[in-house]
Amino acid sequence: SLSSEVKEELGVLARAKQAVAGPGGAVEVTLSAGQKKACQQAMKKHLEGGNPTKMDVLLPDCKTEIGERNLTEVHVQAMIREMEGVEEARGLWMATKTGNPKLDAFRPVVIKLMRERFSVTRDELVTEFIAALGSCPLTDVQIRTLMRQYCLRDTSNSGKFNFKGELAM
């Protein structure tokens, strides 16, 4: 029996192979290995800054990069799922590493929390970091820098980091 994750990925791949309705009728989109690689590189470059990004932002980047106007979100999702170091949470795609060794170790913990909660306090965050990594040597400035990428600005001064994206229940 296949896991639900494998079934979902197979479904995405099957939909990517289906014809896409274009202005002149049904148009089959077949990408060369070079086009696929160029699209993945464009997405990687976009995600390197660490900010979570919606698919509707990545899609135009890919269309522009490879010049394929019939490319759809389904095609891009199939390509991004094949990429290493990229994860999805709350309808947003993000890099698990950005090249900042001080913060990159903590990103998987934040992504996990994004999938589970609407918001998190600084103390809850530190507790999660310690549980997952054994310690939390980050300063308050480093924690805020990291969380600014994944959270909306807290205007209520509640002390909570409210995650970006949509929480699926």
Disulfide bonds with the S-S distance in Angstrom:
Cys39-Cys62 2.15
